[in-house]
Amino acid sequence: MDISHRKVIKRLRLTDTNGNPLSHKEIRVKQVKHSFLFGCGAFVFLPYATKKDEYAQVTESWLDVFNYATLPFYWGNYEREEGKTDKDMIMKAAHYLDDRGVKIKGHPLCWHTVCADWLLKYDNDTIMKKQLERIDREVTDFKGIIDMWDVINEVVIMPVFDKYDNAVTRICNDKGQVGLVKAVFDRARVNNPDAVLLLNDFNTSPAYEDLIDRCLDAGVQISAIGIQSHQHQGYWGTEKIYNVLERFSRFGLPLHFTENTLISGDLIPEHIEDLNDWQVDEWPTTPEGEERQVKEMEEMYRILFSHPSVQAITTWDYKDGAWLGAPCGIIRKDNSLKPAYEMLRDLTHKEWWTDTEVVTDEEGYVTVEAFKGSYRLSADGKSVEAELVDDSELVLGI
């Protein structure tokens, strides 16, 4: 698979602090971070804010693989009682991640599931007002530390969702799908004009394409298309992956695979329509399932990384049992590492990683082929930081 678009061929000129060329000097070029977003749900960082020693093993192993985190803003959990939020806990986790160079996304600002039940006492106009005020609050409170948001989640099914009454389905039916999408996107954009704002959905049928078309026609400023890929009932396979990539890349927007799960235990039977309906007492990982998981995950990651439209892949979730009790993590419940973890660490920090030594010429020039990202260039005990993201020439003083 061609991944040349993930690299740069960079001509560098290295000088000392006085501008004199570093001639015939050995330079170490060590990658610090990928430009590509290798992500994972980061819910494991929430208890770390108050129980650091207990959770250090989990959070440190997470940081050895990923550079991109999703933190939870489910309204019904974030604000269980009107006016009382989990801002402090989320903020502590966000600062911890940000201090370690991790890019953070908030998920989601608007969704009919895990919605705040206290909204149901209000009429639709008031619900809409409170939804927009909620966006004002979260986007403003976290601006500068969280500048990427799943603005609205699963809009394709939203107006016909009938498992239980909820405030967001009410206002979706009142305003229409596009009307609601435009309202929440516009409000998020006002509060953070430079934010990366995603429309996110598990539905990869033409209905999602149609929704995107209608939203773009209405002037919705979508930064990236979020595609969930929960595979609790079996691996998509290469044909479906390529089909999804072809259909959604036509919009010319970055594609983010926002929630990618592959099971390392028994699969959910095909007759189950809603994954949430599968309730079992135990759902263990198995050696055979882990072997299947690592093969499927590696194939999918390689395909997605090779496609120029894909900008991010988020594994969902980090630890077995985190969602629906499923063995879909890359570490087990006892925190031991699964083969999928070892594979992802090798891909992201060995095979798709640059750590090399080069020698400058008489004028201090050298050409480096490197994966796009952040680097530290060192010589004679001194170093300089640089972003190697394009092929333009760069002069660096060490």
FENZI-V471831 format. One record per residue. BURIAL is # if it has 24 or more other ideal C-beta (glycine too) atoms within 12 Angstrom, else .. D_CENTER is the distance of its C-alpha to the mean C-alpha in whole Angstrom. Layout:
BEGIN
BURIAL D_CENTER
BURIAL D_CENTER
END
This chain:
BEGIN
. 23
. 23
. 20
. 22
. 20
# 18
# 21
# 23
. 27
# 28
# 31
# 31
# 35
# 35
# 37
. 39
. 39
. 42
. 40
. 42
# 41
# 40
. 42
. 42
# 39
. 37
# 33
# 30
# 27
# 24
# 20
# 19
# 15
# 13
# 13
# 10
# 7
# 7
# 4
# 6
# 7
# 10
# 13
# 15
# 15
# 17
. 20
# 20
# 21
. 24
. 25
. 24
. 26
. 25
# 22
. 22
. 22
# 18
# 17
. 18
# 17
# 14
# 14
# 16
# 13
# 10
# 9
# 6
# 6
# 6
# 10
# 12
# 14
# 16
# 19
# 22
# 20
# 20
# 23
. 25
. 28
. 29
. 28
. 27
# 23
# 21
# 20
. 22
# 20
# 17
# 18
. 19
# 16
# 14
. 17
# 17
# 13
# 14
. 18
# 16
. 14
# 11
# 9
# 8
# 7
# 9
# 10
# 12
# 15
# 17
# 18
# 21
# 20
# 20
# 22
# 24
. 28
. 30
# 29
. 31
. 34
. 33
. 34
. 32
. 33
. 32
# 29
# 27
. 29
# 27
# 24
# 24
# 25
# 22
# 20
. 22
# 22
# 18
# 17
. 20
# 20
# 17
# 17
. 17
# 15
# 12
# 12
# 9
# 10
# 10
# 13
# 15
# 14
# 16
# 19
# 21
# 22
# 22
# 26
. 27
# 26
. 29
. 28
. 29
. 29
# 27
# 27
# 24
# 25
# 29
# 28
# 26
# 29
. 31
# 29
. 28
# 24
# 24
# 26
# 24
# 21
# 22
# 24
# 20
# 19
# 22
# 22
# 18
# 19
. 23
# 21
# 19
. 20
. 18
# 14
# 12
# 12
# 11
# 13
# 11
# 14
# 15
# 18
# 18
. 22
. 23
. 23
# 20
# 21
. 24
# 22
# 20
. 23
# 25
# 22
# 22
. 26
. 26
. 25
# 21
# 19
# 16
# 14
# 11
# 12
# 9
# 11
# 11
# 12
# 14
# 17
# 19
# 22
. 22
# 20
# 19
. 21
. 21
. 23
. 21
# 18
. 20
. 21
# 18
# 17
. 20
# 21
# 17
# 18
. 21
# 20
. 19
# 16
# 12
# 11
# 7
# 7
# 5
# 8
# 10
# 13
# 16
# 19
# 21
# 24
. 26
# 24
# 25
. 28
. 28
. 30
. 27
. 26
. 23
# 21
. 22
. 26
# 26
. 27
. 28
. 30
. 28
# 26
. 26
# 24
. 27
. 28
. 28
# 25
# 23
. 25
# 23
# 20
# 20
. 21
# 19
# 16
# 17
# 19
# 16
# 14
# 17
# 17
# 13
# 14
# 17
# 16
. 17
# 15
# 11
# 9
# 6
# 6
# 4
# 8
# 9
# 11
# 12
# 16
# 18
# 20
# 17
# 16
# 20
# 21
# 20
# 20
# 16
# 15
# 16
# 18
# 21
. 22
. 25
# 22
. 23
# 21
# 21
# 21
# 18
# 17
# 19
# 19
# 15
# 16
. 19
# 17
# 15
# 18
. 21
. 21
# 18
# 19
# 22
. 25
. 28
. 32
# 33
. 37
# 38
. 41
. 44
. 42
# 39
# 37
# 34
. 32
# 29
. 26
# 23
# 19
# 18
# 17
# 18
# 22
# 25
# 28
# 31
# 35
. 38
. 36
. 34
. 31
# 29
. 25
# 24
. 21
# 22
. 20
. 23
. 26
. 28
. 31
# 30
. 33
# 32
. 34
# 34
END
